[in-house]
Amino acid sequence: MLAVKARSSARVSKCAGSLISRKNGVNLVSKIDTTHVGSLPRGPELVEPLLARDHGEEYDVEEFDRLVQAAIDDAVAKQVEAGVTIVSDGELGKVGYSTYMTERLEGFGGHIDRKPARDLAAHPDLVKKLSAIMGSQEFTRAACIGPVKLKNLEPAHEDVRRFKHAMEKNGKGVKGFLNAASPGLITAFQPNQYYPSHEAYLADLATAMRPEYEAIIEAGFDLQFDCPDLAMSRHTGYQDASDEEFLKIAEANVEALNAATEGFPADRLRMHVCWGNYEGPHDCDISLEKIIDIILKARPATILFEAANPRHEHEWAVWKETKIPDEKKLAPGLIDTCSNYVEHPQLIAQRLEHFIPIVGKDRVIASTDCGFGTFAGYGKIDPDVTWKKLRALREGADIAAAA
């Protein structure tokens, strides 16, 4: 590491893209932040009431709130203990990241079975094996059947209240973020059966979801948008479209996201792009090279993306070859959330070191490929392994920061 001469006991300067200070004759390297995509495994005590609430069945509201609050308190404490510096509520009060909004918005109904991902369609035996391992997706997947309008913002306020409580109790000294579905994500999981066009559907979604976005920002938390509609949807919901048709859809989704966040500080916004949190061939995934320009048009300053998935790990070279706007931060996924292997910290550091020369140490955040528990009752990662992986992420980021 280059030595930094200081005229005072604590002088800060730029060195090879990292922030370095010198105090009492010792070089101090700034810590690289660690975070994750948002969802954490929900314990069995949460799965039953979450599914009951999702299905419109009776459940004990007070007991539900007590269970969710206790789970979020514990999750924040464990994230901090694991060394995570930008933590979330684990989405523990939601049945899933992409369908929860139907209790908050009107205009949705019924249940639509999801079409198998294109890479899995040719492997029915693998689909059965994955289902046996991952569990079944028992949540409701509604369609848009009428005008989309805000119905009930109280669940969003509940998310904020619970997370505030957990942060005040166990989150001193770290930043917090909350997840929300982007307009484009909602169109991918709740197919349009009402609007005359994709753009018309997006416009009403942007208006209806903005109060939830505002509630998160006004509470002082960063706002993360989950946007697999910009990548995964190519081989799932839009698998019958051409690449050109899909890219037009993705462009429209980003325009809607930008409209929905107009006036929000970009540095308070995060966006997660992924190709699907499942162990499949992924040989039908659209390449990052085809979508990166669209991704960079989105307003969020922090971009989270898969960089440990074996189908996309090599794409650090695409980021290297792309002009990254100065205001953007890269949060590559350095650990896999489809496997209970705990990555070695040295491997994590090596992966991170691909990105440091691209934007500098002060503009990288060590993250995960996807969520650890995207839907209630569905997922492969053992909860205890989650914390081991996040501790390894911290150790790997520290190795890279010191290099």
N, C-alpha and C positions, 0 to 999 in steps of 0.2 A: 504494500500500500504506500502511496506517496506521502511523504512527510509534509506537514503543514506548519510553517513558521508563524507564530502568533506574536503580536506586539503587546497583547494583554493576556491575562490568565485564562480568558475564555473568549476565543474569537471563532466565528463560524465562517466557513468558505465552501466553495464548490470544489469537489475533487472527483474526477472520473464519474460524474453523474450522481454522486452520493453526497449527503451532508455530513461533514466531519467537523468536530470541534476539538480544541485542544485545551485541556485544563490541567494545571499542575504538572505539565510535562508529559501528559498521557493523551494519546489520540482516542477520541470517543466517536464511534460510528453510530449514526442514528439507527434506530430500530426500524426494520421493515414491518409494516402492519400486516396482521393476518386476519382473515375473515372467512366466511363460508357463504354458500348460496342462500341459506335461509332456513330450510326445513330440517328438523331434527326428529329422530324416531319418537313416535307417540307410544307411551306405555299402554298395556292392555286395559288399564282403568279408564283411559280416555277414548279408546276406540269405540266402545259400545255407545256412550252418550253422543259422540260426534256423529256416528252413523244414524242414530235415532233422530237427532236434530236435522240431519241432511234429508232424511226420508219423511220428515214431517210428523214423526211419531212423538208420543209423550216422553218427557224426561224430566228429571228433577233439576230445575233451573239453578237453584241455590247451590246444590251439590256439584253441578257442572262447573259453576263459576269457581267454587272452592278447589276442585280438582285441577282445573286449568291454571289457576293462579299459583298453586303449589308447584305444578310442573314447570311453569315459566320461571318461577323463583329459582328452582333447582337448576334449570337449564342455563340461566345466566351465570349462576355461581360456578357451574362446571366449565362453561366456556372461559370464564376469567381464569379459573384454576389451570386450564389447558394452555393459557397464554394467548388466547384470541383477543385482539385489541379492538375489533369492530364486531359487536355481537348482535344477535337478534332474539326474538321471542320464540324462535324455533317453529313458528306457525302452528303452535300446539293447540290453539283454539279454533283451528280451521280443519275441515275434513280433507281439504286438498288445496293446492296452490292455484288451480285453474278452474274450479267449479264453485268455490265458496260464495261467489258474488250473487248467485241466484236467490239467496235469502235476503239480499240487500237491494236488488233491482227487480222491477216488474217487467214482464214481457217474455218470460221463459216458462216452459212447461214440457211435460212428457219426459221420455228417456230415449236416447239414441245410442245404440250399440256402436262402439268405436270400431272402425275398419282396421284390420291388422296392418301393422307397419309393413311397408313393401319388402324390407329385407327379411322379415319373419314369415311372410306369406308362403314362401317356398319351403319352409321348415316346420310343418305342423307338429312334429314330435318335439322339437325344441320349444315351441310355444307351450306345450303341455308341461315340459320339465320346468320352464321358467315360472309358470303359474303355480306349480307345486312348491317352488322355492320362495317365490316372492309373495304369494298370497293372492287373493282375488280382489279385483277392484269393484267394491260393492257400492260406491258412491253413485249419486244420480248424475247422469250426463244429459242435461236438458237441451232443448233446442230453442232458438228465438222464434216465438210464435206471435208476437205483438210488439207494439211500440215500447222501446226500452226507456225506462225512467227510474229515478231514484225512489225507492220504496221505504227503506229503513236504514239510516246511517248509524243507529245505536250499536250494532256489532262492531263497526270500525272504532267507535269511541271506547267500547269495551277492550278492544285490542290495545289501544293506546293506554288506557287506565292500567291494565294488567302489566304491561311492559314498563310503564313508569314506576309502578310499585316494585317490580323486580330489580330495576336499575338502581333505584334509591336504596334498596336493601343489599344488593350483591354486586352492583355494576359500577362502583366508584372507580374512576380513573380510566374508563373505556368509553368508546363511542357506541351508539346504538343505531340500528336500522330496522325498518319494518318493510315487509314485502307487500306488493299489491299487483293485481293482474293488469297487464297493459290492455288497451282496447283490442289490439291484434290478437293477443292470446285468447281473449274471450271468443272472438270469432272462430278461432281454430277448434275450440272445444265445445262451443255452443253454436252449432251450425245455423245459418240464416235460413229461416223458412217464412220470413215475413217481408223484409225490405226489398225494394226493387234492385238494389245494387249493394255490393260489398262496401262501397264508400259511404252510402247512406246509413248502413248499419254501424260503421265505425264512427260516424259523426255523432250519433245519439249516444253511443257508448262513451265517447270522450267527454261529453257533457255530463252524463250520469255518474261516471266514475270520478270526476274531478273533485267533488267534495271529500271523498275518501282520501285522495292524494293530499288535499289541503290539510286535512286533519292530522296526517302524519307529519307533514312539514311544520305546521304550526305548533306541534307538540315538541319540536326540537330534534326529532329523529331524522336520519337520512331515509330517503324513499327509494326502494329497489323495485324495478319492474322486471317481472319474469317474462322473457320474450323468446320461447322456443318456436314461436310462430315465424321467426326469421330464419330458422334452420331446420329443426326437426319436422316442422309441418310439411316440408317439401316431400318427405317420404311417408307421411301419415295422412293428414287431412287433405293435402293437395297432391297426392301421389299420381293422380290421373292428369294433372296439368303438365305443360311443358315447362322447362326451366324459365323461358322468357315470360310465360304467364305467371309463374310463381314469383319471379322478381318484381313484377308489377304489383302483385299483391303485397309483397314485403315493403315496397316503396310506400304504398298507401298506408300500411300499418305504422310505419315510422312517421309519416306526416300526421297521422292521428295522434300518436304519442306526443309529438312536438306541440300540437295544438292543445292537447289536454294539460300540458305542463308549462304553457306560456306564462312567463313571469316568475317561475320558480328558479332559484339559483341552480345552475347546472352542476355546481360542485356539491350539491346536496342530493343529487340524483345518481343512481346506479342502475345498470341494465345487465341482465344475465341472458346470454345466448347459448343454447345447447342443442345437441342432436338427439337427445333422448336418454333418460337415466335407466337404461336397461342393458343387460348383457346379451346383445345380439350381434349379427354379422356387421351391421352398419355399413355394408358395402353399397348401399343405395343413398347414402348421405350426400347432400349437396356440399361441394367444397367451399371452404372459407374464402378462397380466392374470388368466387362468384358473388359473394354477399358482403364482403368486407366494406366496400364503398357505401353500401346502404346502411350498414351498422354504424359507420362513422358519421352519418348524417343525423343520427338521433341526438337529442339534447343531453342526455345523461353524460357526465364527465367520466364516470368510472364504468369500465366495460369488463364484465366477468364472462369468461368463456372457457371451454374445455381445452386443456392442454396436456392431460394425462391419458385420456381416451386413446387407445392405440391406433384408432383410425384418424386421429387429428393431432396427435402429439407433434408430428413433423411440421405442422403448419405455423410454428414459431417463425419459420422462414418467410411466410406470407406477411406476418406483421413486420418483419425486418425490411421487407421490400416495399412496404407501404408508407406513405407520408402520414404520420400520426399527428393530428393537431396538438399544439402545445398544451391545451387545457385538458387533454384526455389522460386518464390514468388506466393502466392495464392491470387487471386482476386475473391472471391465468390460473386455471385449475391445476394444481400440482399433486393432488391426491384423488384417487378414483373413489366414487361412491357406489360402485356396483360390486365391489369385492371387499372381503374381510381381511385381505392382506393389509398389514400396516407398513406403508412405504418407509424405507430407510431415510433418515434425515439427509444423508449425503445425496441420495437420488433426488429428493425434493430440492436441495440446493442446486444441483446440476440443472434441473428443469428451469428453476428460477433464473439461473445465470444466462439462459438463452435470451431473456427479455430485458435484463438490466442494461445491456449495451444499447438497446433500442430506444429507451426513454429515460434511463437513469434510475438509480435506486430510489430517489424521492418520488418517482411516478409509477412504481410497481407495488402491488399488494398481493401477498401470497394467499391464494384462495383454493376452493375445491371445484371439482368438475361440475357437480350438481348438488341437489339436496340429499340429505341422509334419510328422509322419510317424506316423500312427496305426497303420499295419500295415507289416510288413517287405515291401519291394518294391512298395508302393502309396503314391502321393502325387504331388502336382503341383509342390510347391515345390522349387526348386533349392537344394541345401544352402548355397551361398554367399549366396543371397538371404536365407536365414533370418537370417544374422548382420547383414546390412544392415537388415532389418526391426527386429531387436531393438535395434540402435544408434539407429534412428529413434525407437523407443519410448522409449529413454532421453532423447533430446533433447526429445521432445514432453513427457515428464513434467517435465523441468526447466523448460521454458517455462511449463507450468501452475503449477508450484510457485512461480515467481517473479512470477506475475501478481497 
